[in-house]
């Protein structure tokens, strides 16, 4: 099972785009979230579950202690020994993201970052690979829903 790991923040589009690309294996998403971002995480779940992607939530503590953050990510690795893990380093508070990056690098878990301007996945670890072009599959309706809009009707001719 290919499991993507992410850190949610208030700009989650870089989390969604690789998951809905048909050329990228995505069967599960582990969302690491701070309490203030739980609503955004739940919106992602609502969008991704109908696409067959399993969702797991991992609450981050409010601690700023780097060792605690690293321990959090090591536990994720230990709790998913049979899954093919990949870390999406595109989102998240810098201190948390760098802690996660350090741990996933230590375990040689693939790490990527999404460039939304170029619609590419850029691989950072273990060895940089050729970027992957991301399909433009996110719909305006879904984009708005991720940010909390309640889309009741949609006229594509007026966009």
PyMOL commands that set and color helices and strands:
alter all, ss='L'
color gray80, all
select helices_A, chain A and resi 13-19+35-49+66-79+94-106+140-146+156-158
alter helices_A, ss='H'
color red, helices_A
select strands_A, chain A and resi 2-7+28-33+54-59+84-88+110-115+120-125+132-133
alter strands_A, ss='S'
color yellow, strands_A
deselect
rebuild
show_as cartoon
